[in-house]
Amino acid sequence: MGRKKKSTEPDVARPNANWEYITEMQINGRNVTKGTELKISGERGRFVFVNYTKTDKGREWITVWGGPKGMESTRSFYLDRVKTVHSKNKTDGNLVKALKERKKAEKEAQQSQ
């Protein structure tokens, strides 16, 4: 196989260089941060919010991780597909994270006494 020719043109900006990635926002009147669980209409399972993306051309969507148990994946949806913003986290990953935080807080409280 031959070598790949090196480009003599200046580096072209990536198409997503001007995109805005936001990790805190409001959906349906509720505050959403990284790790908040959402229900997406027409989809099975709960999804965990990752970020909100806005392009320079006005398009916007959310990136989430989740789905049916055992079949989780990263997905993107338009904001009008969000059905519910859950107040209590119930996915396995979030439950483990909450347990670790609670144990850490208890340990710190015992050490301060």
Secondary structure, 3 states (H helix, E strand, C coil): CCCCCCCCCCCCCCCCCCCEEECEEEECCEEEECCCEEEECCCCCEEEEEEEEECCCCCEEEEEEEECCCCCEEEEECHHHEEEECCCCCCHHHHHHHHHHHHHHHHHHHHHC
